[in-house]
Amino acid sequence: MSKVFLWIGVVALAVFVMKSQFLNSKTWEPFKQGCMAGGTATEAQCGCLSDYVHKHFTDNEVKMIMREQLGDSVFAAKVDEVVRNGSQACTNAS
């Protein structure tokens, strides 16, 4: 019985570590603040757009987007499409 509790503890610890270290985005808030600095969107719209963009890109890709290092034209086209669709979805939702 103690082995069961030990395994439950190990699994719970692993879930906690994964969630705290790997599932939290380090670019979500800076992306939202950059959106807010544009001055044309509400805080809710910028939060929505940040969620939308982070569903389609990794943190490293979002960092590249914020630095405007889009690289090849395929990636730049994907960024344009995602931002356009996200902006439209977030405008309609707010």
C-alpha positions, 0 to 999 in steps of 0.5 A, a space after each residue: 500500500 505504501 508503494 501506491 502512495 509513493 507512486 502517486 507522490 512521484 506522479 504528482 511531483 512530475 506533473 507539478 514540475 512539468 506544469 511549472 517549468 514547461 507549460 508556462 509561457 515566458 513570452 505571453 505577457 511581453 507579447 500582450 504588453 507589445 500589443 497594448 503599446 500599439 494603443 488600438 486594442 483593449 486589454 481583453 483583445 490583446 490577451 485574446 490575441 496573445 492566447 491565439 498566437 501562443 496556440 499556433 507558435 512555440 515560445 521561441 517562434 514568438 520571440 522571433 516574431 517579437 524581434 521581427 526575425 521572421 526568416 523565410 517567406 513561408 514563416 512570415 506568411 504563416 505569421 501574417 495569417 495567424 495574426 490576421 485571423 487572431 485579430 479578427 477572432 479577438 475583435 469579434 469576440 470582444 
